[in-house]
Amino acid sequence: MGDKKRAVLMGPFVGEFYWEAGRFAPMLPHMIMNQYKGQDITYIILTRQDRFDLYGKFADILIPLHVNGDYSDRKPECFRLIGLKLDEYNNIASKFKTQYAERFKIIKHIYPDVRKPAFVNKNQFHKNQMHYLFKPRQENYDLVNEYLPNNGKHLVVLASRFREGFKRNWNKWDEFYNLLVKQTDLMTDFNFIICGKKGEYVPDKRARFFDMNEIKLGDKSSLVGLLLVILEKAFFTFGSQSAIPNLSLLHKVDVLEFGCQKNLHTKTYNVTNTPITFFENRTYDIDPQFILKNLRKLLNSKKEKLKNG
């Protein structure tokens, strides 16, 4: 029998969405395009099924991770899952490696250190090991292309995060939607799409904008995958500080954002140096009229720049 094919394992990943999207998953394209460029290696990923498209077409094998109580009794926090004991986590990692060691020569197994205080270390994996490129599976592209009209309008993402009991909620999304829809020129020149996870965002009750949750998922697509495709197409993003504006910056999409951590979201997370306008608003009660005025200015300015080359 010949030599085993070489493989790289990534996972298990049990932490927060953006900690995976911005600080872990981008290692995969870096390895493929830089570290192991041109080499015959199988890349095998163990993560939650709803996050498969963070790895997408770059991955050879995607393995669904199932943890009892995940997202309900146990909440992701940084690189860890609250309530998942260290020996349970290490056991999942060990079984993953053992399973694939029978078929492959494992040259690297990458997974976060979730011990205290390592799990809160944003730089556990250095940004020099990252390539911020995402290739979600093809079904995501097909679904988004079918849903969004090909009318030549620029696409603007509205990231309306809202979580029950969360201190960083903006209670003025409905008011903002009512103001925005009255802006005839903006509604004529731009397509607006509301993005967010079900149960954690504010849809427009009157369905006056596109909404990514109106897209019916297939077997080889995910909400994350739809979002990544939408961001590839996006012209601009507006939202309170959260993962979607951060991912927009990784896609080099200009952002208007407000929140309580300006330096973190405009510099630390903005590794691509993408243009971002950030308003410090620690009480999360910023005036929708003020936001609309600035959004209008930024959209028209960028559109004019494109027009003039």
C-alpha positions in Angstrom: 0.0 0.0 0.0 1.4 3.4 -0.9 2.1 6.3 1.4 -0.9 8.1 2.9 -1.9 11.4 1.5 -1.0 14.3 3.7 -3.8 16.3 5.5 -4.2 19.4 7.6 -6.9 19.3 10.3 -8.7 22.5 11.5 -11.0 22.3 14.5 -12.9 21.7 16.6 -14.0 25.4 16.7 -16.5 26.1 19.5 -16.2 29.8 20.0 -17.9 33.0 18.7 -18.8 33.6 15.1 -16.4 36.5 14.4 -13.6 34.8 16.4 -13.9 32.0 13.8 -14.5 34.2 10.8 -11.8 36.8 11.4 -9.3 35.0 13.6 -9.3 31.3 12.6 -10.9 30.4 9.2 -8.7 32.7 7.2 -5.7 30.5 8.0 -7.1 28.0 5.5 -6.7 30.1 2.3 -3.3 31.3 3.6 -2.1 27.7 3.8 -3.4 26.9 0.4 -2.1 30.0 -1.3 1.1 30.6 0.6 2.4 28.1 3.1 1.6 24.9 1.2 1.1 26.4 -2.3 0.9 23.8 -5.0 1.2 20.9 -2.6 -1.2 17.9 -2.6 -2.8 18.3 0.8 -6.3 17.5 2.0 -7.9 20.1 4.2 -10.4 18.7 6.7 -12.5 21.1 8.9 -14.5 20.3 12.1 -16.9 23.1 12.9 -20.6 23.8 13.3 -22.5 23.0 10.1 -24.0 26.5 10.0 -20.4 27.9 9.7 -19.2 25.6 6.9 -19.1 28.4 4.4 -16.4 30.2 6.3 -14.2 27.6 4.7 -16.4 26.7 1.7 -14.7 25.8 -1.5 -11.2 26.0 0.2 -12.1 22.9 2.3 -11.9 19.3 1.0 -13.9 17.7 3.8 -16.3 19.6 6.1 -17.3 17.7 9.3 -20.3 18.9 11.3 -19.6 19.5 15.0 -22.4 18.7 17.4 -22.1 19.8 21.0 -25.0 19.2 23.4 -26.6 22.5 24.5 -24.7 24.5 21.9 -26.3 28.0 21.3 -28.9 27.3 24.0 -27.5 26.1 27.4 -23.9 26.8 26.3 -23.0 30.1 24.7 -19.9 30.8 22.6 -17.4 33.2 24.3 -14.3 34.2 22.4 -12.5 31.0 21.5 -14.4 28.8 24.0 -17.9 27.5 24.6 -19.1 28.3 28.1 -19.8 25.1 30.1 -17.8 22.8 27.8 -15.2 21.4 30.1 -11.6 21.3 28.9 -11.4 17.5 28.9 -14.6 17.3 26.8 -13.1 19.8 24.3 -9.8 17.9 24.2 -11.6 14.7 23.7 -13.4 16.0 20.7 -10.1 17.2 19.2 -8.4 13.9 19.9 -11.1 11.8 18.4 -11.1 14.0 15.3 -7.4 13.5 14.8 -7.6 9.8 15.5 -10.4 9.3 13.0 -8.5 10.8 10.1 -5.0 9.5 11.1 -6.1 6.1 9.8 -6.5 7.5 6.3 -4.1 10.4 6.1 -0.7 11.5 7.3 -1.6 14.5 9.5 1.0 17.2 9.0 -0.8 19.8 11.1 -3.8 19.9 13.5 -4.9 23.5 14.3 -7.4 24.3 17.0 -7.8 27.1 19.6 -6.3 26.9 23.1 -9.4 27.4 25.2 -7.7 27.3 28.6 -7.8 30.4 30.8 -6.7 33.0 30.0 -5.8 31.9 26.4 -9.4 31.8 25.2 -9.6 35.6 25.2 -6.4 36.2 23.3 -7.4 37.8 20.0 -4.0 37.2 18.6 -3.7 33.5 19.4 -3.3 33.0 15.7 -1.3 35.9 14.1 -2.7 37.9 11.3 0.3 37.1 9.2 -1.0 33.6 9.1 -4.3 34.8 7.6 -5.5 35.4 4.1 -8.9 37.2 4.3 -10.6 35.6 1.4 -13.8 33.6 1.5 -15.2 31.2 -1.1 -18.6 29.9 0.1 -20.1 27.0 -1.7 -21.7 27.5 -5.1 -25.3 27.0 -3.9 -25.0 30.3 -1.9 -24.1 32.2 -5.1 -27.0 30.6 -7.0 -29.5 31.5 -4.3 -28.4 35.1 -3.9 -28.2 35.7 -7.7 -31.8 34.3 -8.0 -33.1 36.5 -5.1 -31.4 39.9 -5.9 -32.5 41.7 -9.1 -29.9 42.4 -11.7 -31.0 46.0 -12.1 -27.6 47.8 -12.0 -28.3 49.4 -8.6 -25.6 49.4 -5.9 -26.2 47.0 -3.0 -26.2 48.4 0.6 -26.2 46.1 3.6 -28.2 47.0 6.7 -26.8 45.1 9.7 -29.6 45.4 12.2 -28.3 43.4 15.1 -30.7 43.1 18.0 -30.5 40.5 20.8 -33.0 40.2 23.7 -31.5 41.6 26.9 -28.4 42.8 25.1 -27.1 46.2 26.2 -25.9 47.2 22.8 -29.3 47.1 21.0 -30.4 50.1 18.9 -34.1 50.6 19.5 -34.6 52.8 16.5 -34.3 50.4 13.6 -38.0 50.7 12.7 -37.8 54.5 12.9 -34.7 54.4 10.6 -36.5 52.1 8.1 -39.4 54.5 8.0 -37.1 57.4 7.3 -35.0 55.6 4.7 -37.9 54.4 2.6 -39.1 58.0 2.1 -35.8 58.9 0.5 -36.9 58.5 -3.1 -33.4 59.2 -4.6 -31.7 56.6 -2.4 -34.4 54.0 -3.0 -34.1 54.7 -6.7 -30.3 54.4 -6.8 -29.6 51.6 -4.3 -30.9 48.2 -3.3 -31.0 47.8 0.5 -30.8 44.4 2.1 -31.2 43.7 5.8 -28.8 41.0 7.1 -28.6 39.2 10.4 -29.2 35.9 12.1 -32.8 34.9 12.8 -33.8 36.0 16.2 -30.8 38.4 16.4 -31.7 41.1 14.0 -34.6 43.6 13.2 -36.4 42.8 10.0 -38.6 45.4 8.4 -42.2 44.5 9.4 -43.5 45.9 6.1 -41.0 44.1 3.9 -39.9 47.2 2.0 -36.3 46.1 1.7 -34.6 42.9 0.7 -33.9 40.5 3.6 -31.4 37.7 3.5 -33.7 35.5 5.7 -36.2 35.5 2.9 -33.9 33.2 0.9 -34.7 29.6 1.4 -31.6 27.6 2.2 -30.6 24.4 0.4 -28.5 21.4 1.6 -25.2 23.1 0.5 -25.8 26.6 1.6 -26.0 28.5 4.9 -27.0 31.9 6.3 -23.2 32.6 6.7 -22.7 31.6 3.0 -25.4 33.9 1.8 -23.9 36.7 3.8 -20.5 36.2 2.4 -21.8 36.3 -1.2 -23.9 39.4 -0.4 -20.7 41.1 1.0 -18.9 40.2 -2.2 -21.6 42.2 -4.1 -22.0 45.0 -1.5 -21.3 48.6 -2.2 -21.6 49.8 1.4 -22.6 48.6 4.9 -24.3 50.3 7.8 -24.9 48.9 11.3 -24.1 49.1 14.9 -20.8 47.5 15.9 -21.0 43.8 15.3 -19.7 41.0 13.2 -21.3 42.0 9.8 -19.5 45.4 9.7 -16.3 43.7 10.6 -16.7 41.1 7.8 -17.6 44.0 5.5 -14.2 45.5 6.2 -12.5 42.2 5.4 -14.3 42.3 2.1 -13.1 45.9 1.6 -16.7 47.2 1.7 -16.9 50.8 3.1 -18.7 51.0 6.5 -20.8 53.4 8.5 -20.9 52.1 12.1 -21.7 53.3 15.6 -20.9 51.8 19.0 -18.7 51.9 22.0 -15.4 50.6 20.8 -14.2 52.9 18.1 -10.5 52.1 18.1 -11.1 48.3 18.1 -13.5 48.4 15.2 -11.8 51.0 13.0 -8.2 49.9 13.5 -7.7 46.5 15.3 -10.4 44.7 13.2 -9.8 46.8 10.1 -6.8 44.8 8.9 -7.5 45.8 5.2 -7.6 49.6 6.0 -11.0 49.9 4.4 -12.8 53.3 4.7 -15.0 53.4 7.8 -17.0 56.2 9.4 -17.5 55.4 13.1 -19.6 57.4 15.6 -18.9 56.8 19.3 -22.3 56.2 20.9 -21.9 54.3 24.2 -25.6 54.5 25.1 -26.7 53.1 21.7 -29.4 55.8 21.2 -27.9 57.7 18.3 -30.5 59.8 16.3 -31.8 58.0 13.1 -32.0 61.4 11.4 -28.3 61.9 12.1 -27.5 58.5 10.8 -29.6 58.9 7.6 -27.9 62.3 6.9 -24.4 60.7 7.1 -25.4 57.6 5.2 -26.8 59.7 2.4 -23.6 61.8 2.2 -21.3 58.7 2.2 -23.4 56.8 -0.4 -23.6 59.7 -2.8 -19.9 60.6 -2.3 -18.8 57.0 -3.1 -21.1 56.8 -6.1 -19.8 60.1 -7.4 -16.2 58.9 -7.0 -17.0 55.7 -9.0 -18.7 57.8 -11.7 -15.6 60.0 -12.1 -13.2 57.1 -12.1 
